[in-house]
Amino acid sequence: MALSDIILLDFKLHHFCRISWTSQKAREMWEPRFQQIRQMLGELKRHMLAEGLLGFDLQYIPLHERKALRNAVSPYGLIVRAIQSPPSALAPFLHHLPEEESINIFVLIGRKANVLAAQTAIREGDVAAFHQARGIPSCCTQSMLLRHQHRLFDPNWASLTSELAQDATPRTLQTTGNLLTHTLLHPLGLRLLPYTPCSPNCSHSIQRSQDLLSLARSQGYSSPSDWLIQILSWPLSWSALHGIAETKLPILKYSSPTDPTAHKYTLHQSGSAYPDLGERGLSFPYKRPPKLYFSETKAFKKGLEQDIEG
């Protein structure tokens, strides 16, 4: 499937993410873990910015949090600069637009030289210079610019168009993926890399993920990093139609905005692990329930408990 084959509609949705858990037990176990993973990734991103593994970060924050953010990143030698341009001017640099909130602002975080370079790129509308200043591998930047030329801003399209299985139909794709370059769960904030690799086997991105995992463990984040690896190893189904994407994991499903396509596209990414609390089902990504003999079913056993009047 080529990028030019994807037919897009003329609208764009604001950001949202609506989650539905398969069970309360799964939510009680994994929701706190998701939060700890996101906290870990936020802390590691500051180390990456300080050590030059990432040029800068672009965040959308409430105005009253700006001072606290500045105080939090200053020990790392980082600065915070608000972007004066209106949100519409940032559309070429984002895969979705935020909600229209007057109390929120876009800020750049990083070392001074990188932040100034990003400000210049935004002011001049230079998308290539913007991503170059972020320190993204050139191959991944070129892949991103190619998608943007075809008005595809959701990073998940990189997984659909980079490597396809031989038996894939044009709109239903099968892939094994790579947990080190897995970014399909970015709406949940669950991914190793803060950018989208050009392909699952991008050597530059794989090395960065390995460096990030080593950094996480050296900073005492062994458990959150292990949980993240587990999550990225689960099977996943992603589908997109009319600007809404639905993502299914064994323990939850969620909807989020994507590029508005006229046709439905589906990606099935196989996994190497399955959570203990994962649901059973007849369709991907769920494991099929074990087939029982009639005499082993609950209905049969319940019937044996009933008194039979002669």
C-alpha positions as a Markdown table, in Angstrom:
| # | Residue | x | y | z |
|---|---|---|---|---|
| 1 | Met | 0.0 | 0.0 | 0.0 |
| 2 | Ala | 1.4 | 3.4 | -1.0 |
| 3 | Leu | 0.8 | 6.6 | 0.8 |
| 4 | Ser | -0.8 | 8.0 | -2.4 |
| 5 | Asp | -3.5 | 5.2 | -2.2 |
| 6 | Ile | -4.9 | 6.6 | 1.1 |
| 7 | Ile | -7.9 | 8.9 | 0.4 |
| 8 | Leu | -8.3 | 11.6 | 3.1 |
| 9 | Leu | -11.3 | 13.7 | 4.0 |
| 10 | Asp | -11.1 | 17.4 | 4.6 |
| 11 | Phe | -11.3 | 17.9 | 8.3 |
| 12 | Lys | -9.2 | 17.4 | 11.4 |
| 13 | Leu | -10.3 | 16.4 | 15.0 |
| 14 | His | -9.0 | 17.8 | 18.2 |
| 15 | His | -7.3 | 15.5 | 20.7 |
| 16 | Phe | -9.2 | 13.0 | 22.8 |
| 17 | Cys | -8.6 | 9.5 | 24.3 |
| 18 | Arg | -11.5 | 7.4 | 25.6 |
| 19 | Ile | -10.5 | 4.2 | 27.4 |
| 20 | Ser | -12.7 | 1.1 | 28.1 |
| 21 | Trp | -11.2 | -1.6 | 30.3 |
| 22 | Thr | -12.1 | -5.3 | 29.9 |
| 23 | Ser | -12.4 | -5.8 | 33.6 |
| 24 | Gln | -12.1 | -3.9 | 36.9 |
| 25 | Lys | -9.3 | -6.3 | 38.0 |
| 26 | Ala | -7.3 | -5.4 | 34.9 |
| 27 | Arg | -7.8 | -1.7 | 35.5 |
| 28 | Glu | -6.8 | -1.9 | 39.2 |
| 29 | Met | -3.6 | -3.7 | 38.2 |
| 30 | Trp | -2.5 | -1.8 | 35.1 |
| 31 | Glu | -3.8 | 1.7 | 35.5 |
| 32 | Pro | -1.4 | 2.6 | 38.3 |
| 33 | Arg | 1.4 | 0.9 | 36.3 |
| 34 | Phe | 0.6 | 3.1 | 33.3 |
| 35 | Gln | 0.9 | 6.2 | 35.5 |
| 36 | Gln | 4.3 | 5.1 | 36.8 |
| 37 | Ile | 5.5 | 4.3 | 33.3 |
| 38 | Arg | 4.5 | 7.8 | 32.1 |
| 39 | Gln | 6.2 | 9.4 | 35.1 |
| 40 | Met | 9.4 | 7.4 | 34.4 |
| 41 | Leu | 9.3 | 8.5 | 30.7 |
| 42 | Gly | 8.9 | 12.1 | 31.7 |
| 43 | Glu | 11.9 | 12.0 | 34.0 |
| 44 | Leu | 14.0 | 10.1 | 31.4 |
| 45 | Lys | 13.1 | 12.6 | 28.7 |
| 46 | Arg | 14.8 | 15.3 | 30.9 |
| 47 | His | 17.9 | 13.2 | 31.1 |
| 48 | Met | 17.8 | 12.7 | 27.3 |
| 49 | Leu | 17.5 | 16.4 | 26.8 |
| 50 | Ala | 20.4 | 17.1 | 29.2 |
| 51 | Glu | 22.6 | 14.5 | 27.6 |
| 52 | Gly | 21.9 | 15.5 | 24.0 |
| 53 | Leu | 20.0 | 12.3 | 23.1 |
| 54 | Leu | 17.0 | 14.6 | 22.3 |
| 55 | Gly | 17.3 | 18.2 | 21.1 |
| 56 | Phe | 14.1 | 19.6 | 22.6 |
| 57 | Asp | 10.6 | 18.7 | 23.7 |
| 58 | Leu | 7.3 | 20.4 | 22.7 |
| 59 | Gln | 4.6 | 20.4 | 25.4 |
| 60 | Tyr | 1.1 | 21.8 | 25.8 |
| 61 | Ile | 0.6 | 22.8 | 29.5 |
| 62 | Pro | -1.6 | 25.0 | 31.7 |
| 63 | Leu | -0.2 | 28.5 | 32.0 |
| 64 | His | 0.0 | 28.3 | 35.8 |
| 65 | Glu | 2.4 | 25.2 | 35.5 |
| 66 | Arg | 5.0 | 27.1 | 33.5 |
| 67 | Lys | 7.0 | 28.3 | 36.6 |
| 68 | Ala | 6.9 | 24.8 | 38.2 |
| 69 | Leu | 8.1 | 23.3 | 35.0 |
| 70 | Arg | 11.0 | 25.8 | 34.7 |
| 71 | Asn | 12.0 | 25.0 | 38.3 |
| 72 | Ala | 11.9 | 21.2 | 37.6 |
| 73 | Val | 14.1 | 21.3 | 34.5 |
| 74 | Ser | 16.6 | 24.0 | 35.4 |
| 75 | Pro | 18.8 | 21.5 | 37.5 |
| 76 | Tyr | 19.3 | 19.7 | 34.2 |
| 77 | Gly | 20.6 | 22.8 | 32.5 |
| 78 | Leu | 17.4 | 23.1 | 30.4 |
| 79 | Ile | 15.2 | 26.2 | 29.7 |
| 80 | Val | 11.5 | 26.6 | 29.0 |
| 81 | Arg | 10.3 | 29.0 | 26.4 |
| 82 | Ala | 6.7 | 29.8 | 25.5 |
| 83 | Ile | 5.7 | 29.7 | 21.8 |
| 84 | Gln | 4.0 | 33.0 | 20.9 |
| 85 | Ser | 2.6 | 31.7 | 17.6 |
| 86 | Pro | -1.1 | 30.7 | 17.5 |
| 87 | Pro | -1.9 | 26.9 | 17.7 |
| 88 | Ser | -2.9 | 27.0 | 14.0 |
| 89 | Ala | 0.7 | 27.9 | 13.1 |
| 90 | Leu | 1.9 | 24.7 | 14.8 |
| 91 | Ala | -0.4 | 22.4 | 12.8 |
| 92 | Pro | 2.4 | 21.3 | 10.4 |
| 93 | Phe | 4.5 | 20.2 | 13.4 |
| 94 | Leu | 1.8 | 18.2 | 15.2 |
| 95 | His | -0.2 | 15.1 | 14.4 |
| 96 | His | -3.3 | 16.6 | 16.2 |
| 97 | Leu | -4.5 | 19.9 | 17.4 |
| 98 | Pro | -5.2 | 20.5 | 21.1 |
| 99 | Glu | -8.5 | 21.6 | 22.6 |
| 100 | Glu | -9.0 | 25.4 | 22.3 |
| 101 | Glu | -8.1 | 26.4 | 25.9 |
| 102 | Ser | -7.0 | 30.0 | 26.5 |
| 103 | Ile | -5.3 | 29.0 | 29.8 |
| 104 | Asn | -2.9 | 26.5 | 28.1 |
| 105 | Ile | 0.2 | 27.3 | 26.2 |
| 106 | Phe | 2.8 | 25.5 | 24.0 |
| 107 | Val | 6.3 | 25.5 | 25.5 |
| 108 | Leu | 9.7 | 24.3 | 24.2 |
| 109 | Ile | 12.0 | 22.6 | 26.7 |
| 110 | Gly | 15.7 | 21.9 | 26.1 |
| 111 | Arg | 19.1 | 23.4 | 25.9 |
| 112 | Lys | 19.1 | 27.0 | 24.9 |
| 113 | Ala | 20.7 | 26.5 | 21.4 |
| 114 | Asn | 18.2 | 23.8 | 20.5 |
| 115 | Val | 15.2 | 25.8 | 21.8 |
| 116 | Leu | 16.3 | 28.8 | 19.8 |
| 117 | Ala | 16.7 | 26.7 | 16.7 |
| 118 | Ala | 13.2 | 25.3 | 17.2 |
| 119 | Gln | 11.7 | 28.8 | 17.6 |
| 120 | Thr | 13.3 | 29.9 | 14.4 |
| 121 | Ala | 12.0 | 26.8 | 12.5 |
| 122 | Ile | 8.4 | 27.4 | 13.8 |
| 123 | Arg | 8.5 | 31.1 | 12.9 |
| 124 | Glu | 9.7 | 30.3 | 9.4 |
| 125 | Gly | 7.4 | 27.2 | 9.0 |
| 126 | Asp | 10.4 | 25.0 | 8.3 |
| 127 | Val | 9.3 | 21.5 | 9.3 |
| 128 | Ala | 12.6 | 19.8 | 8.3 |
| 129 | Ala | 14.7 | 22.2 | 10.4 |
| 130 | Phe | 12.2 | 21.7 | 13.3 |
| 131 | His | 12.8 | 18.0 | 13.4 |
| 132 | Gln | 16.5 | 18.3 | 12.8 |
| 133 | Ala | 16.7 | 20.5 | 15.9 |
| 134 | Arg | 14.9 | 17.7 | 17.8 |
| 135 | Gly | 17.8 | 15.4 | 17.0 |
| 136 | Ile | 15.7 | 12.8 | 15.3 |
| 137 | Pro | 17.6 | 10.5 | 12.9 |
| 138 | Ser | 17.6 | 11.8 | 9.4 |
| 139 | Cys | 16.0 | 8.7 | 8.0 |
| 140 | Cys | 13.1 | 9.1 | 10.4 |
| 141 | Thr | 12.8 | 12.8 | 9.6 |
| 142 | Gln | 12.6 | 12.0 | 5.9 |
| 143 | Ser | 10.0 | 9.4 | 6.5 |
| 144 | Met | 7.9 | 11.8 | 8.6 |
| 145 | Leu | 8.2 | 14.6 | 5.9 |
| 146 | Leu | 7.0 | 12.2 | 3.3 |
| 147 | Arg | 3.9 | 11.3 | 5.3 |
| 148 | His | 3.3 | 15.0 | 5.9 |
| 149 | Gln | 3.4 | 15.6 | 2.2 |
| 150 | His | 0.5 | 13.2 | 1.9 |
| 151 | Arg | -1.3 | 15.0 | 4.8 |
| 152 | Leu | -0.7 | 12.0 | 7.1 |
| 153 | Phe | 0.2 | 13.3 | 10.6 |
| 154 | Asp | -0.7 | 10.4 | 12.9 |
| 155 | Pro | 2.6 | 8.6 | 13.6 |
| 156 | Asn | 0.8 | 5.2 | 13.4 |
| 157 | Trp | 0.7 | 5.4 | 9.6 |
| 158 | Ala | 4.5 | 4.7 | 9.7 |
| 159 | Ser | 3.7 | 1.2 | 10.9 |
| 160 | Leu | 1.1 | 0.6 | 8.3 |
| 161 | Thr | 3.2 | 1.7 | 5.3 |
| 162 | Ser | 6.8 | 0.6 | 6.2 |
| 163 | Glu | 6.8 | -3.2 | 6.3 |
| 164 | Leu | 3.8 | -5.2 | 5.1 |
| 165 | Ala | 3.3 | -9.0 | 5.3 |
| 166 | Gln | 3.1 | -10.8 | 1.9 |
| 167 | Asp | -0.5 | -11.9 | 2.6 |
| 168 | Ala | -1.7 | -8.5 | 3.6 |
| 169 | Thr | -4.6 | -7.0 | 1.7 |
| 170 | Pro | -4.4 | -3.3 | 0.8 |
| 171 | Arg | -6.4 | -2.2 | 3.8 |
| 172 | Thr | -5.8 | -5.0 | 6.3 |
| 173 | Leu | -2.2 | -5.3 | 7.3 |
| 174 | Gln | -0.4 | -7.9 | 9.4 |
| 175 | Thr | 3.0 | -7.2 | 11.1 |
| 176 | Thr | 5.2 | -8.5 | 13.8 |
| 177 | Gly | 6.5 | -5.1 | 14.8 |
| 178 | Asn | 9.4 | -4.5 | 17.1 |
| 179 | Leu | 8.9 | -3.6 | 20.8 |
| 180 | Leu | 12.0 | -1.3 | 20.7 |
| 181 | Thr | 10.4 | 0.9 | 18.0 |
| 182 | His | 6.8 | 0.3 | 18.9 |
| 183 | Thr | 4.9 | 3.7 | 19.0 |
| 184 | Leu | 1.3 | 2.6 | 18.3 |
| 185 | Leu | 0.3 | 3.3 | 21.9 |
| 186 | His | 1.4 | 6.9 | 21.8 |
| 187 | Pro | -2.1 | 8.2 | 22.7 |
| 188 | Leu | -1.6 | 6.5 | 26.1 |
| 189 | Gly | 1.9 | 7.9 | 26.5 |
| 190 | Leu | 3.3 | 4.3 | 26.4 |
| 191 | Arg | 6.3 | 4.1 | 24.1 |
| 192 | Leu | 10.1 | 4.1 | 24.5 |
| 193 | Leu | 10.9 | 6.7 | 21.8 |
| 194 | Pro | 9.6 | 10.3 | 21.8 |
| 195 | Tyr | 9.4 | 10.2 | 17.9 |
| 196 | Thr | 8.2 | 7.8 | 15.2 |
| 197 | Pro | 10.9 | 5.6 | 13.6 |
| 198 | Cys | 11.0 | 5.3 | 9.9 |
| 199 | Ser | 10.5 | 1.5 | 10.2 |
| 200 | Pro | 10.3 | -1.1 | 13.0 |
| 201 | Asn | 13.9 | -2.1 | 12.1 |
| 202 | Cys | 15.5 | 1.3 | 12.1 |
| 203 | Ser | 18.9 | 0.7 | 13.5 |
| 204 | His | 19.4 | 4.2 | 14.9 |
| 205 | Ser | 16.0 | 4.0 | 16.7 |
| 206 | Ile | 16.7 | 0.5 | 18.1 |
| 207 | Gln | 20.0 | 1.8 | 19.5 |
| 208 | Arg | 18.3 | 4.8 | 21.1 |
| 209 | Ser | 15.7 | 2.5 | 22.7 |
| 210 | Gln | 18.4 | 0.3 | 24.1 |
| 211 | Asp | 20.2 | 3.3 | 25.5 |
| 212 | Leu | 16.9 | 4.6 | 27.0 |
| 213 | Leu | 16.3 | 1.2 | 28.7 |
| 214 | Ser | 19.8 | 1.2 | 30.2 |
| 215 | Leu | 19.3 | 4.7 | 31.4 |
| 216 | Ala | 15.9 | 3.8 | 33.0 |
| 217 | Arg | 17.5 | 0.9 | 34.9 |
| 218 | Ser | 20.4 | 3.0 | 36.0 |
| 219 | Gln | 18.0 | 5.5 | 37.4 |
| 220 | Gly | 16.2 | 2.9 | 39.5 |
| 221 | Tyr | 13.2 | 2.4 | 37.1 |
| 222 | Ser | 13.5 | -1.4 | 36.7 |
| 223 | Ser | 9.9 | -2.2 | 37.4 |
| 224 | Pro | 8.3 | 0.5 | 35.2 |
| 225 | Ser | 10.6 | -0.3 | 32.4 |
| 226 | Asp | 9.8 | -4.1 | 32.7 |
| 227 | Trp | 6.1 | -3.3 | 32.7 |
| 228 | Leu | 6.5 | -1.2 | 29.6 |
| 229 | Ile | 8.4 | -4.0 | 27.8 |
| 230 | Gln | 5.5 | -6.3 | 28.7 |
| 231 | Ile | 2.9 | -4.0 | 27.3 |
| 232 | Leu | 4.8 | -3.4 | 24.1 |
| 233 | Ser | 5.0 | -7.2 | 23.7 |
| 234 | Trp | 1.2 | -7.7 | 23.7 |
| 235 | Pro | -0.8 | -8.3 | 20.5 |
| 236 | Leu | -2.6 | -5.2 | 19.2 |
| 237 | Ser | -5.3 | -4.3 | 16.8 |
| 238 | Trp | -5.5 | -0.7 | 15.3 |
| 239 | Ser | -8.2 | 0.5 | 12.9 |
| 240 | Ala | -8.9 | 3.9 | 11.4 |
| 241 | Leu | -12.0 | 5.3 | 9.7 |
| 242 | His | -13.3 | 8.9 | 9.3 |
| 243 | Gly | -10.7 | 10.4 | 11.7 |
| 244 | Ile | -11.3 | 8.0 | 14.6 |
| 245 | Ala | -8.9 | 5.2 | 15.5 |
| 246 | Glu | -9.8 | 2.3 | 17.7 |
| 247 | Thr | -7.0 | 0.4 | 19.4 |
| 248 | Lys | -7.5 | -2.9 | 21.1 |
| 249 | Leu | -5.3 | -4.7 | 23.6 |
| 250 | Pro | -6.0 | -7.8 | 25.6 |
| 251 | Ile | -6.9 | -5.7 | 28.7 |
| 252 | Leu | -8.5 | -2.5 | 27.2 |
| 253 | Lys | -9.6 | -0.7 | 24.1 |
| 254 | Tyr | -9.5 | 3.1 | 23.4 |
| 255 | Ser | -10.5 | 5.5 | 20.7 |
| 256 | Ser | -8.4 | 8.5 | 19.6 |
| 257 | Pro | -8.1 | 10.9 | 16.7 |
| 258 | Thr | -6.2 | 10.0 | 13.5 |
| 259 | Asp | -6.1 | 11.3 | 10.0 |
| 260 | Pro | -9.6 | 11.2 | 8.4 |
| 261 | Thr | -9.6 | 8.4 | 5.9 |
| 262 | Ala | -12.5 | 7.7 | 3.5 |
| 263 | His | -12.0 | 3.9 | 3.9 |
| 264 | Lys | -11.3 | 1.7 | 6.9 |
| 265 | Tyr | -7.7 | 0.6 | 7.5 |
| 266 | Thr | -6.7 | -2.1 | 10.0 |
| 267 | Leu | -3.4 | -3.1 | 11.4 |
| 268 | His | -2.9 | -6.4 | 13.4 |
| 269 | Gln | 0.4 | -6.5 | 15.2 |
| 270 | Ser | 1.2 | -9.9 | 16.7 |
| 271 | Gly | 2.8 | -10.1 | 20.1 |
| 272 | Ser | 5.2 | -12.4 | 22.0 |
| 273 | Ala | 3.3 | -12.2 | 25.4 |
| 274 | Tyr | -0.2 | -12.2 | 26.7 |
| 275 | Pro | -1.2 | -10.6 | 30.1 |
| 276 | Asp | -2.7 | -12.9 | 32.8 |
| 277 | Leu | -5.8 | -10.8 | 33.0 |
| 278 | Gly | -6.2 | -10.5 | 29.3 |
| 279 | Glu | -9.7 | -11.3 | 28.0 |
| 280 | Arg | -10.6 | -14.2 | 25.8 |
| 281 | Gly | -12.4 | -13.7 | 22.5 |
| 282 | Leu | -13.0 | -14.9 | 19.0 |
| 283 | Ser | -11.3 | -12.1 | 17.1 |
| 284 | Phe | -7.8 | -10.6 | 17.1 |
| 285 | Pro | -6.1 | -9.6 | 19.4 |
| 286 | Tyr | -7.8 | -11.8 | 21.9 |
| 287 | Lys | -6.8 | -15.4 | 22.7 |
| 288 | Arg | -9.6 | -17.9 | 21.9 |
| 289 | Pro | -11.3 | -19.4 | 24.9 |
| 290 | Pro | -10.6 | -23.1 | 25.5 |
| 291 | Lys | -13.0 | -25.4 | 23.9 |
| 292 | Leu | -15.0 | -27.4 | 26.6 |
| 293 | Tyr | -16.9 | -30.6 | 26.3 |
| 294 | Phe | -20.6 | -30.2 | 27.0 |
| 295 | Ser | -20.2 | -32.1 | 30.3 |
| 296 | Glu | -17.6 | -29.6 | 31.4 |
| 297 | Thr | -19.7 | -26.5 | 30.9 |
| 298 | Lys | -21.2 | -24.5 | 33.8 |
| 299 | Ala | -24.7 | -25.1 | 32.4 |
| 300 | Phe | -24.3 | -28.9 | 32.5 |
| 301 | Lys | -22.8 | -28.9 | 36.0 |
| 302 | Lys | -25.6 | -26.6 | 37.2 |
| 303 | Gly | -28.2 | -29.0 | 35.7 |
| 304 | Leu | -26.7 | -31.9 | 37.7 |
| 305 | Glu | -27.4 | -29.9 | 40.9 |
| 306 | Gln | -31.1 | -29.7 | 40.2 |
| 307 | Asp | -33.5 | -32.2 | 41.8 |
| 308 | Ile | -35.4 | -34.2 | 39.3 |
| 309 | Glu | -39.0 | -34.9 | 40.3 |
| 310 | Gly | -40.1 | -38.4 | 39.1 |
